[in-house]
Amino acid sequence: MSASPKLRSKLKRAPLVLISPDTQAKGNEFSDASISLSEAYQKTLFTAGCIPVVLAGITSREYIAEAVRRCDGVLLTGGDDLNPNLYTESLPAKIRKTVSPATGDRDLRELMLVDEIFRQQKPLLGICRGHQIVNVALGGTLVADIGLQVPGAINHRRMDKKQEKVHEVQLAAGSLLASITGTQSLGVNSTHHQSLEKIADLLQVTAKSADGVVEGTELRPELAHLLPFFVTVQFHPERLATRHPEHQEIFNKFVRVCAQNSKSKL
């Protein structure tokens, strides 16, 4: 079935959003390493009005720079853990055993991607692992395992309820995230065991759970001019967006800024 003239016209004007996918080890599905991407990211972005484009599993500075240049915004997605060597010189063996680093060159590829996003001043939305790697790329560190390192922490690894709200996060008054969602207490899902520790100098914390775990960051007000849009969250709004409009609105706002960014190139 062909698209309607109205939809074709809308798609012609839609911004392109580059998505950094997850990686799969050799033998998991194919005889070589591969990339994978939940359809929830793609559908939520498309609903917001953009054309999603997936970053290839190619670790080349030239390729990444050109991919960022051709797109109007970038989404960093969830996935496996970062290699702890990126943010700490030592990690006790007991904690290191809980870490499951991403396969292949995903860490390196996304570190270069963050660098290009800032160099080219493109809108950025980071989710879960994306929230974490942005902080590390900018000089911050991570809690490698919440359960072992954060006394009194709630259970943040609710893999049994990926599509459900399991706890609240408090949003900073005046933050972009509070403005987007229209609330200062946001119900979220939670499927992570790592979190932000030392916050990168460029960033400010704009969302926390009751146990103090950082659930969202934005650029510090005096540095907000560095990017047209910058929000990172520890939860997965793409899994909640079809039933909770406030989570879809995170993508809607991001894509609206991407569309403005696209027009500015004309």
TAVEN-V317475 format. One record per run of one state. SS is the DSSP state (@ for helix, = for strand, . for the rest). FROM is the first residue (numbers start at 1). LEN is the number of residues. If there is no record, write none. Layout:
# TAVEN-V317475
<<SS/FROM/LEN> <SS/FROM/LEN>>
This chain:
# TAVEN-V317475
<<./1/4> <@/5/9> <./14/2> <=/16/5> <./21/1> <=/22/3> <./25/9> <=/34/3> <./37/2> <@/39/10> <./49/2> <=/51/4> <./55/6> <@/61/10> <./71/2> <=/73/4> <./77/4> <=/81/1> <./82/2> <@/84/3> <./87/6> <@/93/4> <./97/4> <=/101/1> <./102/4> <@/106/15> <./121/2> <=/123/5> <./128/1> <@/129/9> <./138/4> <=/142/2> <./144/2> <@/146/4> <./150/7> <=/157/1> <./158/1> <@/159/3> <./162/5> <=/167/5> <./172/4> <@/176/6> <./182/3> <=/185/4> <./189/2> <=/191/1> <./192/3> <=/195/2> <./197/6> <=/203/7> <./210/4> <=/214/6> <./220/1> <@/221/6> <./227/3> <=/230/4> <./234/3> <@/237/3> <./240/5> <@/245/20> <./265/2>>
